[in-house]
Amino acid sequence: MALSNWIFKMTKIRSMSPTTLIFPIRTLSSSATISALRAFYLSVHPDFFAQHPQIQKINESSLKRLNSYLEAVQSSRQIKNLHPTKVTFYFRKKSDEKNHLIDDDFKLVNFTLRSHDLMTNIEHILVSCGLSVTHLNEVLHKQSSKSKDLPLESRYRKTTYDPKKWSQNLREEEFKSSDEVSTLGLRRWLQKNISEIRMLQESSHLIVDNNEMLRNDIAMAYGLREIFWCSSWQYRSEQGVLRNFARFCDQHKEQVQCLQGKKLVFTDRTMVAADESVCFNVEDVPQQWLQFLIKYQSIDPKLFDRGAHLEKVICNRCGNIKVVRPEVRLSRMRTHTLLSVHEYITILNKITTGLLWMQQTEELTVLPWSMRNHEIMFVISHDPDGDKISLSPNGRFYVDMNCDPHHLLSFLIQKKSSAEERKYFSSSEESKFQKLSSLCKEKLGVHSISKDFDVEHHQSAKFCEKLLKNSAEFNVLLKDLDIRITLTYYSLFDHGRLCIPWDWRA
């Protein structure tokens, strides 16, 4: 029996419940969209920044791009030509906020629009900006009441296993208002929502187990090293995408052979990543995957050798520092830039050229092997005014492609001691977090504790310490729950995993 047929047979009954077949259309009229985003517009509208021309210009430009994207989402004819759109806005800060500030009055917010579902975009905008989403249900209710006289097929869509339709009909998650949590505190918020959390957890066990089984079976059948899900889509959506991919493999066995031994990642972009893993966009249809694999087969293997050679040059020129390739990482609400192998090699070429020129002119040098215990990663920054090189809390150097080579070497020399201290501290805190998370599982009955990639180990350790100090209050509420530590947001995953900020308050 073909693998795709076996997978379909094994998961058909479990995934065909009425609640996963029919969903209300998540679209709004222009006036309803404005109403849903009223608080956002009042916070960023350029007219309110007349005394700050530079900020006014940035907000005006971003607002045009945002409105253009939302209008395209509402138009079914334009949606196929949409590309992820990153926007930047400045807000007037509140007195108690600790966000990144450009001065005493403003804070900076960056986020990327990438969904083809209007409501998902609206939710993402509001949550990214720390604004309430509690009014969205009322907006949807008013919108739906106007369409009740329409035929049933005009008000509802039946979902299929096409990835496009999964993205349009399924909510990414049930976001919980950060304002509500701030008012109630974690304890009262858990008490208020624990029944929903338990229900989602219990109803999703079979789906989560099935998804893991599908990934393993497909990987084994076609020789893939690993299949990794790195998307904010729901786990029910993952099952649909995996079944689509299984059928695709059966229909195109010859083309799929090129994936043997590779890591396959389902994410937001189809490409070969900097770490040489193969990425498939979850919103692409199988025909687009096929076109990509045909191109992938024609990639010159010397391209990957070129990347390794450039990394070695940089390593030798920078005191034998270890060059770490960017990986595809997952955070529910915070995204990071995905680098293709071509983009990565472009960065390495630019950095290497500058370093070799400095070597010829006998300018600043780093002593051989002086940086052998340190790591460096090259990235693309979309902030023109951002730092071109920085030192992370875990002691790793992050370098933008536009970093001046002289500044790079100077920074490495100046920050070497700080990097060693941070690396030691991070390693110590990581060990501490592992011990504390084990204690949380033991004393509180927590099933699992994980963290977003942008949460540091010392933050995770403080999170666990606080839970243990309040163990008497939370030992019942958190029993058997899966917890994910985040940087700033509260949320509930579709399979019942609870997202809690590292600095939560009781």
N, C-alpha and C positions, 0 to 999 in steps of 0.2 A: 504494500500500500504506500502511495506517495506520502512524503512527510507532511505536506500541506493538507492532504485529505485527513490524515490521522490527527493532526492538530485541530482541524475544524471539528472533527467528530468528538474529540476529548473536551473541547471548550464550548461547544455549541449551546448545550442546555444551560450552562452556568452563566453565559454572557448574553442570553436572549430574554432577560426579564423585561416586563413592560417599561420599567423605569429607565432602561438603557436603550429602548427602541424609539421612544417618542419624547421630544423635548420642545418647549415653546421657542419660537423664533426670538433670538436675542438681538433685536434691532430697534432703533429709535428714530423718530422723526427729527428734523433739524432743531425744532424748538425744544423737544424733549432732551436732546443731547446738550443743548445750551443750559437747560435747567439742571441736568445732572452734574454739569461741570461749573455751575455758577460760582461756587466758593473758589475754585481754581482760577477762573478768569478774574475774579475780584482781587486775587492775590498777585497776579503777574501782569495784568494789562498794562501796556506801555504808557498809557495816559497818566498812570499814577506815579511815573518815574520821570516826570518832565525836568526835575532839577538834577537828574543824573543821566546825561545824554548817552554815555557808554552803555549803562545797564539798560536803558530804554531801547537802544538799538539792538542789543542782544535778545531781549525779550520779544521785540517786534519780529525779528527774523525767525526765532524759534516758534512763535505763535503762528506765523504763516505756514511753516512746515507742518506743524501739528494739525492745523485746520485742514490743510491740503490732504494729509494722510487720512483723517477721519472722514472727509468727503469722499475719498476714493474707496474707503471701506464700505460706505453706504451705497456705492455704485458697483453693481455686480460686473459691469463691463470693464471697470478700471482695476478691480481687485487683483487680477492675475499679474499685473505689471508692478505691484507694490514691492518695495524693498524695505528692510529695516531702517528706521529713521531715528537718529539720535538727536535729542533736543536738550537745551540748557536754559534754565530759568533762574532768575534771582528773585528772592522773596524778602519782604521785610521780616526780620527775625523777631521772635518773642523773647522776652527777658530771660526765660528759663531754658532756652534751647542751647544745645551744645554742638550744633551742626558746624560744618566747615564754613567759616565766615570770611568774606572778603574785606569787611571793615566792621565797625561797631553796629551797623544798622542792617546788614543784609546777610543772607545765607545763599549758598549755591546748591542747586539740585539738578542732577543729570539723570535722564532715563531714556530708554529706547523703546520705540513703538515697533512691534513686529507681528502682532496677531491680526488675523483677518476677521476677528469677531469684535464688533463695536463695543459691546458691554465689557469684554475682557480688557480692551484698551482703556475704557473709562475707569474701570477698577484699578488698573495698573497706574494710571496718571494720579488718581487720588491717593492711593496707598504710598506711591513713591514720594509724594509731596507731604505726607503726614496728615492728610485731610480725611474727614469722616466719609464712610461709604454707607452709613445706615439709611440714608434717604433714597438709595437706589431702588430698593424694593417698592417704595411708594411711586417712584417714577415709572417703573416697569408696570405696576398695577394700573396706573392711569393710561399708559400706552395700550395695554392689553384690553382695557375696558372699551376703548374706541374701536377695536377690531373684532369684537364678539359677534357682530352681525355678518362677518365674512364667512365664507365656506370653511370647513374644517381644514382642508388641505392648504388654505391660504394662511392659516394661523399656526400650523404645526408642520414640522418636517420629520420624515422618518430617517433615522440615521442608517448609514450603510457602513461598510468597512473601508471606505475611501478616506484617506487621511485628511483631505480637505474638509470633508463634512464633519469629521470628528472634531476638528479644530473650531468649526463654526457653531456647533451645537452643544458642546460640553463646556461647562464652567471649569476653569483651571483649578479653582479651590473655593472654599467658603471663607472669605476673608472676614476677620473680626476687627471691628473698629478699634483703632489705637486710642481714640478718645474714650471709648467705653472702658477699655482696660485700665487706662490711666485713672479713671474715676473709681472703678470697682476694686482694682488691685487683683493680683493673680488668684488669690484664694477665692474671692467672691465670683470672679469670672469663671473659674473652673466649676464652682458649684452650680452656676447658672447654665453651663454648657456641657457638663459631664455626661448627661444622657445622650446627647448627640455624638460626643466623642466615642462613647462605648458602642453606640449603634454602628457608626462608621467602621470602627475597628473590627467588630464582629462580622459585619457584612462583607468586609474586604479580604478576609483571610484567604478564601478560595481564589480570588482574583490575583492577589500578590503571589501565592504559591504557584498558580498556573503560569504567570508571567515568567517566574524564575525557571520553571520547567521548560517553557517554550524557548527561552534564550539558550539554555543548556542543550536542548535537543537539536536546535537549528545549528548551533556552533559545532556540535559533534558530527552532525550529518554532512556538513559542508567544509569542515576543517578550519573554521575560524578560531583564532586564539581566545576570543572573548567578545561578547556582545554587551554593550554598556548603554544604559538608558540615561541620558543627560538632558531631559526636557522638563518644562514645567507643566506639560500636559498630564491629565489624570492617568491613573494606572489602568482604568478601563480602556482609555485611548491607546495605551501601550500594547494591550492585548490585540487590538485591531490592527495596529501597525505591524506587529510581529507576524500575525497571520497573513497579512498582505505580503510581507517579505518572504514568508515560507512558500507561498504560491509562486512568487517571483523567482525564487531559487529553482523550483521544480520546472518552471517554464524556460529558464535561461541558465541551465547548468553549465554550459561552456563558458559563458561570460562570468559566472560567479566563481569559477576556479581561481581567478586572480586574487580572491580574498582569502585564500588558504594561508593560515598562519598570521593573519592580520587581526588587529583589534577594530571592531566595527562599533561606531558610536551613533546612536540616533539622537540628533540634536537640532539646532536651528539653522544649519547651513550644510549644503552638500559640497564636500571638498576633501582633499587630503590635508590633514592637520600638520602642524609643525612637528609633532611627535611621531609623524608618519601613520597615525591611525586614520582609518577611512570613516568619514562622517557623512551620514545621510540626513537630509532635512526631513523631519517628520511630516511636513506639509507637502512634500513632493509626492507625485503619483509614481507608480512603478516605471512608467515610460521614461521619466526623468532620471530615475536611478539607472536604467539601462543605458541611456545616453552618456551618463557620467562614467559608468564602468567601461564603456567602449573607449572613451578618452583616457581613462586610467591605465588601460592596458598598453597604451602607446607612450606612456611617460618613460623617458630615458632613465634607467637605473643610476646613471652618473649624476642625476640631479640630487639624489640622496647622498651620494659620495661627496658631492660638492659642499653640501651642508656640513658634513662631518669634517671636511678639510678646513673650512672657514672657522669652525668652532675651535679646531686645534690651533690655528694661527692666533686667534684671540686669547686662547688659554696661555700660550707661550709668551705672548706680548704683555699679558696682565698678571705676571707672577704665578703662572700655572693654576689660575683660578678655574673652578669647574663650571662649565657652561651648561645650564639646565634648560631644556626645551619646554616651552609653554604647553600645558596639557588642557584638555577640555575638562572643565570643572562645573559642578552644579551648585546653584543656590536658588532657592525658590523665588525670591524677588530681586536679587542682585545679580546682574549678569556681568560677564567679562568678555573682552574682545577675543573672538576665535581667530587664530592666525593660521592661514594656509601655509603649506610648505614653500610655495613660491614667495609669499609675503615675507616669510621668515628668512629665506635666503637673501632677499633684497635687503633686509635689515643687516644681516651679517656682512654682505658685500660692502655696504656703506661704512659700517664700523671698521671693518678690516682695512679698507682703503685708507682711511684716516690714520689708523694706527701704524700702518707700514710707511706712510709718508713721514710721520713723526720719527720713526726709527731711522729713516734715511737722513733726516736733518739733525739726528742725535739730540733730540729734545728730551723732555722728561721721561724717565724709565722707572719701571717697577722691578724690584729685585727678584730674580728667579726663585720660585718656590715659596716666596713670602706670602702668597695668597692661596696656597694649595688646600687649605682647610675651609675655604669660603666658596660661595656659589653666586653666579650672576645669571640673570634672565633678561632677554631682550623683548621689548613689547612695543606696541604702537599706541600712543596716547592721542586722544581726540581733543584734548584741552591744549590750545596753543600757548596758554600762559602757565601751564603746569610745569612741575619740575622735570628736567630731562634725565635726572638720575636721582634715585632715592634709596634709602636703607630701610628695609622692612623690620618690623618688631622681632622677626625670627632670625635676623642677621643676614638676609639675602639681599644682594644688590639688584635693583630693577632699573634698566636703562632703556630710554626711548631712542628710536632710530635717529632722531635729530640731535642726539647728544654730541657735543664737541669732544673729540678724542682727548685733547689736552685736559679738559674738565673731567673726563672720565678717569684718567690716570691720577689726577690730583685728588679726586674724591676717594678713590680706592686707597691711596696712601694716607689721607687724613682720617678716614673713617675705619681703618683697619682694626684699631683697638675697640672702637664702639661695636663693630660687627662681631668681634669675638665675644664681647660681654653679652650682647643680645642673643647670640647663638647659644651660649651657655645657659642663659636665663630661660630661653624658649624651650631648650631640651629638658631643663629641670622642671619647668611648668607642664610640659607634655607628660612627663612621668607622673607628676603630681595629679594631673587631670585623669590619667588612666586609673590611678589608685582611688581617687575620690568618686569617679563614675562607678567603679566596682562597689564601693561602699553604698552608693545611692541605690544600686540594684539590690544589694543585700538588705539594707535597712528600710528602704521605701518600697521595695517590690517593683521598681521601675524595670520595664522589659529591656529597653535599650536607650542609650544616649549618644547622639551624634552631633556634628556641628557643621555649619556652612563654612565654605572655604575661606571666607573673609573674617571669620572669628578667630582671634588668637588664643593660644593655649592658656595663657594666664587669665583671659576672660572666661574661658570654659571652666577653669579651676575655681574661680570665684563663684561662678554659677552653681557648681556642685556644693561648694562650702556653704553657700546660703541655703540651699535645699536641705542640707544635713542639719543646719542650725534650726530650721523650721520643720524638722521631720515629724514632730508630733501633730502638726497641722496638715501635712501633706501625705502622710503615709497611707491614707485610705484613698484620697483623690487621685494620686499618681500610680497606684498599684496597677501593674501589667501594661502601662502605657509606653508608647514609643515617643521619645522626646528629641527634638532637634533644636540646638542652640543657635540663635540668630543674632545679628548685630543690632537690629533696631525694631523688627516687626513681630507682631503676634499673628498667628495664622493657624488654620487647621487643614492638613492634607486630606485629600479625598479618601485615603485609606485609614484615617484616624490618627495619624502622627501629629503630635502637638508641637507647634513652633513657638518658642518663648525667647525673648531677648535675654542676653547674658546678664544685664543689669536690672532684671525685673524687681518689682517691689511687692511685698506681701499684701 
